[in-house]
Amino acid sequence: MWFKRILKIVAIFTGLLLLLPGLFVGSVFLGVFGPLPDQKDLIGINNEEASLVFSNDTTLIGKIFAENRTNIKWNDIPGNLVNALVATEDRRFYEHKGYDTRSYLRVLFKTILLGEKSAGGGSTITQQLVKNLYGREKHSFLSLPVSKTREAIVARRMEEVLSKQEILTLYLNSVPFGEKVYGVEAAAKRYFDKKAKDLNIQESAVLIGMLKANTYYNPRLHPDNAVKRRNQVLVLMVGADFINSTEADSLKKLPLDLKYTNFQLETPAGYFVYQVKKRAVEILEHTAGSQGKSYDLRKDGLKIYTTLDFKLQQLANRSARQQLAKMQPLLDKALARSNQRKKWETQSIKTKSLPEGWQEKKDREILTSDGLKREKLSLTDSLWYYYKMLNAAVLAIDPSSGAVLAWVGGNNFRYLPYDLILAKRQIASTIKPFIYAAALEEGYTPCDYFDNSLKVYPDYPDWKPENYDKSHSDKMMVAMWYALSHSLNLPTVDLYFSAGHEKISYILRRFGLNAPFRETPALALGALDASLYDLVKAYGAFASRGVLTDDLLMIEKITDANGNIIYKNEGVKKSRIINPEITEQITAILQIAINEGTGVKMRNYYGIRSPLAGKTGTAQNYSDAWFIAYTPHLVIGTWAGARSPHVHFSNGLGSGSSLALPVTGMIISSIEKQTSMKKTYLTAFEVYDSASVTIDCDPFREKGLSGVMHRLLKKKQKTNEPDQKERSRFRKFFDNIFKREKKK
């Protein structure tokens, strides 16, 4: 009797043991532990996708994302990548229907009972995909059983509505590869700088090998681990008959050949991409209002096509780095000689507010012209390092369209994100072409003469302007064209008072430069703060014969992930702000500035032969160095200096011609050597008789009666003119006379 009772209890207990798993699976299936996606949900799966930013030749220059992912289609996934995945993660992938009973049994007996760590897991690729897409929730001690059961159920549903190809595509687009990189397309770009479709067998094995532990097998962080794991994947591919052992042995001997690319660490156009992002957000907000459809720039995989010339951007980056690498040591020596650091520490560093141990030297990462380096520095060492750092900003545009062609906002966007193209600094002598344009508009000509003598202006206490090189003359007047091309201050001040502040400030505002309304004679010498952005745009009006674009153009078009156009730029608004004859005369004078004046280094040092107009600028105390150069189809503006105007050279090394001009010089010199770029950008100016004739006069004229007699004699001269070489020697002769009269 007792035996039957025991059998009954055992039967009931056994029944309960068999029933409980069924009840557990049923409760998960019914959504007791949370709702499960149905087949309709699974059909409409879309991974979040990064928006891509392209240059004008479709080179990828940046990404905007919540998750760094770029989705690709099945046809763009190489077969060797799929083979590596199946061989490594789920050899029976093409046989099961979402979950694999054999795998579960293997896990039960080999992994759990026998303790074999290398026996593998029980999750199929489809189950892993479900985990990647939906994550796992916490349910106390039942978390793992609930998650595994949910994944098996959803995987079975997924296999009913999606093909094996669709599942593999979703998986490879969603799987993480470390460093916040998702999907094989983004991973291929990050680690090998190529598209996924171009991955070879060994590269595919590296990426698939990372799935086991994407930090431990990261080829950048742990190359030895990555090689060992790659070779294991190759062995598994042999076991699955995807490659033969001879091929695997050959591939095992190859190096990683890593080509690491990380736009977040070092992007070729980070400052530009950031500006593009801001503009794209505004465009999409407007589009949502007008079209009734909203887009998320961080998740919808949009494609943004910009105006940036990638080759020109590279030239600008390289030229800026080379110039700063050359000049920074010279500034360091100058600051050391003048004991500037001690003065800075006394005035700027408040030791009470510094953290404990601020004097202790530690291994710190610093930004150099050659990239990031580590040095033993204290906290104040580090602060001083960046305080005295020279920076450069370069902006290049097409003046005819306002399209931005190159945008270098500083030394490194990640570490120094403040965009110096938008920073307002004293523009110095780059203001002079606008002042002279105001005079021309008032009826003056390039052959009118202005006073070049030293004066004290009693209405403006203690104001006694000087020429840059301290030269002056009490006997000779200076022609307008010569004063501008050689950037003379004294004649410019004389012209300022002759033309009048109201006229000058009015024309500056027409060019987009915010001039003061009250009389400010120092304005003639560049006492006006403006950004490189505004200045380059304003010079664009000279290059395009008086036509100013309302803004600069960065985005050509935006498409959705499927290539459908969301937005297409119709061009920026333009307006004529000044008579073209005046701009022709200014351009003719600024060509002389390049050929013989303050920008002559472009010819005699950088060997540039193309037609070019340009203007240097040097702010007071050498705190800001500028150089603007242009042709009919290119305006390049360069600014260089420290972020604080208190840090600067104390001599001509900080001038526009020494600090800023070389950056532009290297860029244009490189353009000249590339036929296609030279043809596009270094186009000749049209020859305008009116401009060339009005500049046909002597650079200097004596004051008084002798000057009048000289002009009368000039009118009676025969029309046969000396050639250009003779005229150049003539100008040099007058230069020598002029320079003899320096103030002693």
ZAMARGU-4260 file (C-alpha; in steps of 0.2 Angstrom, whole numbers, plus 5000, padded with zeros to 4 digits):
<rodrens>
0) 5000/5000/5000 | 5014/5012/5005 | 5023/5007/4989 | 5008/5013/4978 | 5007/5029/4988
5) 5025/5033/4984 | 5023/5029/4966 | 5008/5041/4966 | 5019/5055/4974 | 5033/5052/4962
10) 5021/5052/4947 | 5013/5068/4953 | 5030/5076/4956 | 5036/5070/4939 | 5021/5077/4931
15) 5024/5094/4940 | 5042/5094/4934 | 5036/5091/4916 | 5022/5104/4918 | 5031/5118/4926
20) 5043/5121/4911 | 5027/5121/4900 | 5018/5133/4911 | 5034/5144/4912 | 5036/5144/4893
25) 5017/5147/4891 | 5018/5162/4903 | 5032/5170/4893 | 5023/5167/4877 | 5007/5175/4884
30) 5017/5190/4889 | 5017/5188/4908 | 5035/5194/4908 | 5031/5208/4896 | 5024/5209/4878
35) 5033/5200/4864 | 5034/5208/4846 | 5022/5200/4834 | 5025/5195/4816 | 5019/5212/4810
40) 5032/5221/4821 | 5046/5209/4815 | 5042/5213/4797 | 5044/5232/4800 | 5061/5231/4809
45) 5072/5246/4805 | 5089/5249/4814 | 5094/5266/4819 | 5106/5273/4807 | 5119/5287/4807
50) 5117/5301/4795 | 5132/5303/4783 | 5140/5319/4777 | 5149/5319/4761 | 5161/5331/4752
55) 5157/5337/4734 | 5165/5322/4727 | 5155/5310/4739 | 5170/5307/4750 | 5163/5303/4768
60) 5169/5317/4779 | 5158/5314/4795 | 5144/5305/4803 | 5129/5311/4814 | 5122/5298/4825
65) 5114/5292/4841 | 5122/5275/4837 | 5136/5274/4825 | 5128/5263/4812 | 5127/5263/4793
70) 5114/5250/4786 | 5119/5240/4770 | 5109/5229/4759 | 5112/5210/4756 | 5121/5213/4740
75) 5134/5224/4749 | 5139/5210/4761 | 5153/5199/4755 | 5151/5180/4755 | 5167/5178/4765
80) 5160/5188/4780 | 5144/5178/4780 | 5154/5162/4780 | 5165/5168/4794 | 5149/5172/4804
85) 5140/5156/4801 | 5156/5145/4804 | 5159/5154/4821 | 5142/5158/4828 | 5129/5146/4821
90) 5135/5132/4809 | 5117/5125/4808 | 5110/5142/4804 | 5103/5136/4787 | 5095/5121/4795
95) 5086/5127/4810 | 5070/5138/4812 | 5076/5151/4824 | 5082/5140/4839 | 5093/5124/4838
100) 5088/5109/4850 | 5105/5101/4846 | 5114/5117/4853 | 5103/5117/4869 | 5108/5098/4872
105) 5126/5102/4868 | 5126/5116/4881 | 5117/5105/4894 | 5129/5090/4893 | 5146/5098/4887
110) 5145/5115/4895 | 5135/5113/4911 | 5138/5094/4915 | 5155/5092/4908 | 5161/5110/4911
115) 5169/5112/4894 | 5171/5131/4891 | 5175/5129/4873 | 5159/5119/4869 | 5150/5135/4863
120) 5134/5143/4867 | 5116/5138/4863 | 5110/5154/4855 | 5108/5154/4836 | 5111/5169/4825
125) 5093/5173/4825 | 5092/5173/4844 | 5107/5184/4845 | 5099/5196/4833 | 5083/5197/4844
130) 5094/5200/4859 | 5103/5214/4850 | 5087/5222/4844 | 5076/5221/4860 | 5089/5219/4874
135) 5086/5210/4890 | 5075/5215/4905 | 5078/5211/4923 | 5066/5198/4931 | 5076/5194/4947
140) 5083/5176/4948 | 5072/5172/4932 | 5080/5185/4921 | 5091/5173/4911 | 5078/5159/4909
145) 5065/5173/4904 | 5077/5181/4892 | 5082/5165/4884 | 5064/5159/4882 | 5058/5176/4875
150) 5073/5175/4862 | 5068/5158/4856 | 5050/5162/4854 | 5053/5178/4845 | 5067/5170/4834
155) 5054/5157/4829 | 5042/5170/4824 | 5056/5180/4815 | 5061/5165/4804 | 5042/5163/4799
160) 5042/5181/4791 | 5060/5184/4786 | 5072/5175/4775 | 5089/5169/4780 | 5097/5183/4770
165) 5086/5196/4778 | 5090/5189/4796 | 5109/5189/4792 | 5108/5207/4785 | 5099/5213/4800
170) 5111/5204/4811 | 5127/5211/4803 | 5119/5229/4803 | 5115/5228/4822 | 5129/5219/4830
175) 5141/5229/4841 | 5160/5230/4837 | 5166/5240/4851 | 5170/5259/4853 | 5151/5262/4851
180) 5152/5256/4833 | 5137/5246/4827 | 5135/5236/4811 | 5148/5229/4799 | 5148/5244/4787
185) 5153/5256/4801 | 5166/5243/4808 | 5174/5240/4791 | 5176/5259/4790 | 5183/5261/4808
190) 5196/5247/4807 | 5200/5245/4789 | 5195/5262/4781 | 5184/5253/4768 | 5167/5248/4764
195) 5161/5231/4770 | 5159/5224/4752 | 5178/5226/4750 | 5183/5216/4765 | 5194/5201/4761
200) 5194/5185/4771 | 5206/5189/4784 | 5198/5206/4788 | 5181/5197/4789 | 5188/5185/4801
205) 5195/5199/4812 | 5178/5208/4813 | 5168/5192/4816 | 5181/5187/4829 | 5177/5203/4839
210) 5159/5197/4842 | 5165/5186/4856 | 5173/5200/4866 | 5174/5217/4856 | 5186/5225/4868
215) 5197/5210/4872 | 5199/5207/4853 | 5199/5225/4847 | 5213/5225/4834 | 5218/5243/4839
220) 5219/5240/4857 | 5225/5222/4858 | 5232/5217/4841 | 5240/5201/4847 | 5223/5195/4854
225) 5215/5200/4838 | 5227/5190/4827 | 5224/5174/4838 | 5206/5176/4837 | 5206/5179/4818
230) 5216/5163/4816 | 5203/5153/4827 | 5189/5160/4815 | 5199/5154/4800 | 5201/5137/4808
235) 5182/5136/4811 | 5179/5141/4792 | 5190/5126/4787 | 5179/5115/4798 | 5164/5121/4790
240) 5171/5119/4772 | 5171/5137/4768 | 5190/5138/4765 | 5203/5124/4764 | 5217/5122/4776
245) 5231/5127/4764 | 5222/5144/4762 | 5219/5146/4780 | 5238/5143/4784 | 5243/5156/4772
250) 5231/5169/4779 | 5236/5166/4797 | 5254/5172/4792 | 5247/5189/4786 | 5248/5205/4797
255) 5232/5214/4803 | 5235/5228/4791 | 5224/5240/4801 | 5219/5256/4794 | 5210/5264/4809
260) 5199/5278/4805 | 5189/5287/4819 | 5180/5303/4814 | 5177/5306/4833 | 5195/5307/4836
265) 5202/5315/4821 | 5191/5321/4807 | 5197/5330/4791 | 5183/5342/4793 | 5176/5342/4810
270) 5172/5360/4812 | 5163/5360/4795 | 5153/5345/4799 | 5147/5353/4815 | 5141/5368/4806
275) 5133/5357/4793 | 5124/5348/4807 | 5117/5364/4814 | 5111/5369/4797 | 5104/5352/4793
280) 5093/5353/4809 | 5086/5369/4804 | 5082/5363/4786 | 5074/5347/4793 | 5063/5357/4805
285) 5057/5368/4791 | 5054/5353/4780 | 5044/5345/4794 | 5033/5361/4794 | 5031/5362/4775
290) 5030/5343/4770 | 5022/5336/4786 | 5036/5323/4788 | 5049/5324/4802 | 5066/5316/4802
295) 5079/5312/4815 | 5096/5317/4810 | 5104/5305/4822 | 5094/5290/4818 | 5086/5290/4801
300) 5102/5287/4790 | 5100/5303/4780 | 5114/5308/4767 | 5120/5326/4767 | 5129/5331/4752
305) 5140/5347/4755 | 5150/5359/4745 | 5167/5355/4753 | 5181/5351/4741 | 5190/5337/4750
310) 5206/5339/4741 | 5207/5358/4746 | 5202/5354/4764 | 5217/5342/4765 | 5228/5355/4758
315) 5222/5368/4770 | 5224/5356/4785 | 5241/5351/4780 | 5247/5369/4777 | 5240/5375/4793
320) 5249/5361/4803 | 5266/5364/4794 | 5265/5383/4797 | 5261/5381/4816 | 5274/5367/4818
325) 5287/5379/4811 | 5281/5395/4821 | 5277/5387/4838 | 5295/5384/4843 | 5299/5402/4839
330) 5285/5409/4849 | 5290/5398/4864 | 5308/5405/4863 | 5301/5422/4862 | 5290/5420/4877
335) 5303/5411/4887 | 5315/5426/4884 | 5302/5439/4890 | 5297/5428/4905 | 5279/5428/4900
340) 5274/5412/4910 | 5278/5420/4926 | 5268/5435/4922 | 5254/5424/4916 | 5254/5413/4932
345) 5254/5429/4943 | 5240/5437/4934 | 5229/5422/4929 | 5232/5407/4940 | 5222/5407/4956
350) 5231/5393/4966 | 5218/5392/4979 | 5205/5386/4966 | 5217/5372/4959 | 5214/5354/4964
355) 5226/5346/4976 | 5242/5340/4968 | 5241/5353/4954 | 5260/5355/4955 | 5263/5336/4953
360) 5270/5331/4936 | 5259/5317/4928 | 5259/5308/4912 | 5246/5319/4902 | 5240/5318/4884
365) 5243/5334/4874 | 5239/5340/4857 | 5253/5343/4845 | 5255/5347/4826 | 5260/5328/4824
370) 5244/5322/4834 | 5242/5317/4852 | 5257/5314/4863 | 5260/5310/4881 | 5272/5320/4892
375) 5276/5322/4910 | 5267/5339/4915 | 5259/5347/4930 | 5242/5355/4929 | 5249/5372/4927
380) 5261/5365/4913 | 5246/5359/4904 | 5236/5375/4906 | 5251/5386/4900 | 5254/5374/4885
385) 5237/5377/4878 | 5237/5396/4883 | 5252/5399/4872 | 5247/5388/4858 | 5247/5396/4841
390) 5231/5392/4831 | 5226/5394/4813 | 5209/5395/4804 | 5207/5394/4785 | 5191/5397/4775
395) 5190/5395/4757 | 5174/5399/4746 | 5169/5400/4728 | 5164/5419/4727 | 5152/5416/4713
400) 5141/5405/4722 | 5146/5407/4740 | 5150/5389/4742 | 5161/5384/4756 | 5176/5374/4749
405) 5187/5372/4764 | 5184/5375/4783 | 5198/5373/4796 | 5191/5381/4812 | 5206/5377/4823
410) 5219/5364/4827 | 5208/5350/4832 | 5189/5349/4833 | 5188/5336/4847 | 5200/5344/4859
415) 5198/5362/4854 | 5180/5363/4847 | 5179/5382/4848 | 5178/5388/4830 | 5190/5402/4826
420) 5182/5405/4809 | 5167/5412/4819 | 5178/5421/4832 | 5178/5440/4831 | 5196/5447/4831
425) 5203/5464/4826 | 5205/5463/4807 | 5219/5476/4805 | 5224/5481/4788 | 5212/5469/4779
430) 5200/5483/4782 | 5209/5495/4770 | 5201/5489/4753 | 5184/5493/4759 | 5190/5511/4765
435) 5198/5514/4748 | 5182/5507/4740 | 5172/5520/4749 | 5184/5534/4743 | 5183/5528/4725
440) 5164/5528/4727 | 5165/5546/4732 | 5174/5551/4716 | 5193/5549/4721 | 5204/5539/4709
445) 5219/5527/4712 | 5230/5541/4706 | 5224/5554/4719 | 5238/5558/4732 | 5237/5558/4751
450) 5248/5564/4765 | 5261/5553/4772 | 5268/5563/4786 | 5268/5560/4804 | 5254/5570/4813
455) 5247/5571/4830 | 5228/5573/4830 | 5223/5584/4845 | 5205/5579/4844 | 5209/5561/4848
460) 5222/5563/4863 | 5238/5553/4862 | 5234/5547/4844 | 5249/5547/4833 | 5247/5534/4819
465) 5263/5527/4811 | 5266/5516/4796 | 5270/5498/4800 | 5289/5500/4795 | 5290/5518/4804
470) 5293/5526/4787 | 5285/5543/4783 | 5289/5558/4772 | 5286/5577/4774 | 5290/5580/4756
475) 5281/5567/4746 | 5263/5563/4744 | 5258/5545/4740 | 5246/5539/4727 | 5231/5529/4732
480) 5236/5513/4723 | 5253/5513/4731 | 5246/5517/4748 | 5234/5502/4747 | 5246/5490/4739
485) 5260/5493/4752 | 5247/5495/4766 | 5253/5512/4772 | 5244/5518/4787 | 5247/5537/4786
490) 5240/5540/4769 | 5225/5529/4774 | 5221/5540/4789 | 5222/5555/4778 | 5210/5547/4766
495) 5199/5542/4780 | 5197/5561/4785 | 5195/5566/4767 | 5181/5553/4763 | 5172/5555/4779
500) 5167/5542/4793 | 5149/5541/4787 | 5153/5536/4770 | 5166/5523/4776 | 5155/5515/4789
505) 5141/5514/4777 | 5151/5505/4764 | 5158/5493/4778 | 5140/5489/4783 | 5135/5485/4765
510) 5149/5473/4764 | 5143/5464/4780 | 5155/5472/4792 | 5148/5480/4808 | 5156/5497/4808
515) 5153/5509/4822 | 5141/5524/4818 | 5152/5537/4828 | 5168/5544/4820 | 5182/5532/4824
520) 5198/5537/4815 | 5207/5521/4821 | 5194/5512/4810 | 5206/5516/4796 | 5219/5505/4803
525) 5208/5491/4806 | 5201/5494/4824 | 5186/5483/4820 | 5182/5466/4826 | 5175/5454/4813
530) 5176/5435/4810 | 5185/5426/4796 | 5168/5421/4790 | 5162/5438/4788 | 5178/5444/4781
535) 5180/5431/4767 | 5162/5433/4762 | 5165/5452/4761 | 5181/5449/4750 | 5170/5438/4739
540) 5161/5454/4733 | 5178/5461/4726 | 5181/5444/4718 | 5164/5444/4710 | 5164/5462/4704
545) 5153/5469/4717 | 5140/5455/4720 | 5138/5449/4738 | 5130/5433/4743 | 5119/5435/4758
550) 5126/5419/4766 | 5139/5405/4763 | 5132/5389/4756 | 5137/5372/4764 | 5123/5360/4760
555) 5119/5355/4742 | 5106/5342/4745 | 5099/5330/4758 | 5092/5313/4754 | 5084/5300/4765
560) 5092/5283/4768 | 5084/5277/4751 | 5091/5291/4741 | 5075/5301/4739 | 5078/5320/4740
565) 5072/5329/4755 | 5080/5345/4752 | 5089/5353/4737 | 5098/5370/4738 | 5092/5382/4725
570) 5107/5394/4728 | 5110/5409/4740 | 5103/5426/4738 | 5114/5439/4730 | 5114/5457/4729
575) 5125/5470/4720 | 5132/5482/4733 | 5145/5492/4724 | 5149/5497/4706 | 5159/5484/4697
580) 5171/5497/4691 | 5176/5501/4709 | 5179/5483/4713 | 5189/5481/4697 | 5201/5495/4703
585) 5202/5488/4720 | 5207/5471/4713 | 5220/5479/4701 | 5228/5487/4716 | 5228/5471/4726
590) 5236/5462/4712 | 5250/5475/4714 | 5250/5470/4732 | 5254/5452/4727 | 5266/5457/4714
595) 5276/5471/4722 | 5268/5475/4739 | 5265/5467/4756 | 5260/5450/4748 | 5275/5449/4737
600) 5281/5433/4747 | 5268/5424/4737 | 5278/5427/4721 | 5296/5427/4727 | 5296/5414/4741
605) 5281/5402/4736 | 5284/5404/4717 | 5266/5407/4713 | 5263/5412/4695 | 5245/5413/4694
610) 5235/5429/4694 | 5231/5433/4712 | 5224/5448/4722 | 5227/5449/4741 | 5229/5459/4757
615) 5239/5456/4773 | 5233/5461/4790 | 5243/5463/4806 | 5234/5469/4822 | 5242/5479/4835
620) 5255/5471/4845 | 5255/5456/4832 | 5240/5448/4841 | 5231/5444/4825 | 5239/5439/4808
625) 5228/5439/4793 | 5230/5436/4774 | 5216/5436/4761 | 5219/5431/4743 | 5207/5429/4729
630) 5204/5425/4711 | 5187/5426/4702 | 5183/5408/4708 | 5192/5407/4724 | 5194/5417/4740
635) 5205/5410/4754 | 5206/5418/4771 | 5218/5414/4784 | 5219/5419/4802 | 5233/5414/4814
640) 5237/5418/4832 | 5235/5413/4850 | 5217/5412/4857 | 5222/5426/4869 | 5227/5442/4861
645) 5240/5444/4876 | 5250/5430/4868 | 5260/5435/4853 | 5276/5438/4844 | 5285/5455/4848
650) 5292/5457/4831 | 5288/5454/4812 | 5286/5435/4815 | 5269/5439/4820 | 5264/5449/4805
655) 5251/5444/4792 | 5265/5441/4779 | 5275/5430/4791 | 5262/5421/4801 | 5246/5419/4790
660) 5252/5422/4772 | 5263/5406/4772 | 5247/5395/4775 | 5239/5402/4760 | 5255/5402/4750
665) 5257/5383/4753 | 5239/5380/4748 | 5240/5389/4732 | 5257/5383/4728 | 5250/5365/4729
670) 5234/5370/4719 | 5246/5376/4705 | 5254/5359/4704 | 5237/5350/4701 | 5230/5353/4684
675) 5212/5351/4687 | 5212/5361/4703 | 5222/5375/4695 | 5210/5376/4680 | 5195/5377/4692
680) 5202/5389/4705 | 5216/5399/4698 | 5207/5408/4684 | 5213/5424/4677 | 5205/5441/4680
685) 5197/5449/4666 | 5207/5464/4659 | 5197/5480/4662 | 5205/5495/4653 | 5197/5507/4665
690) 5205/5499/4680 | 5223/5498/4672 | 5223/5516/4665 | 5218/5524/4681 | 5233/5516/4690
695) 5245/5522/4677 | 5253/5536/4688 | 5269/5538/4699 | 5268/5531/4717 | 5274/5547/4724
700) 5272/5566/4721 | 5281/5580/4728 | 5272/5592/4739 | 5270/5611/4734 | 5274/5620/4717
705) 5287/5606/4712 | 5273/5594/4713 | 5261/5604/4702 | 5275/5606/4689 | 5278/5588/4689
710) 5260/5584/4685 | 5260/5597/4671 | 5275/5589/4663 | 5267/5572/4664 | 5252/5578/4654
715) 5264/5583/4640 | 5273/5567/4639 | 5271/5556/4624 | 5260/5541/4625 | 5273/5528/4622
720) 5274/5520/4639 | 5288/5510/4647 | 5286/5491/4648 | 5281/5483/4664 | 5299/5479/4669
725) 5304/5497/4667 | 5289/5503/4677 | 5293/5491/4691 | 5311/5498/4692 | 5303/5515/4692
730) 5293/5511/4707 | 5307/5503/4716 | 5317/5520/4713 | 5303/5529/4722 | 5303/5516/4736
735) 5321/5520/4739 | 5318/5539/4740 | 5303/5536/4751 | 5312/5525/4763 | 5327/5537/4765
740) 5315/5549/4774 | 5312/5538/4789 | 5310/5547/4806 | 5327/5547/4815
</rodrens>
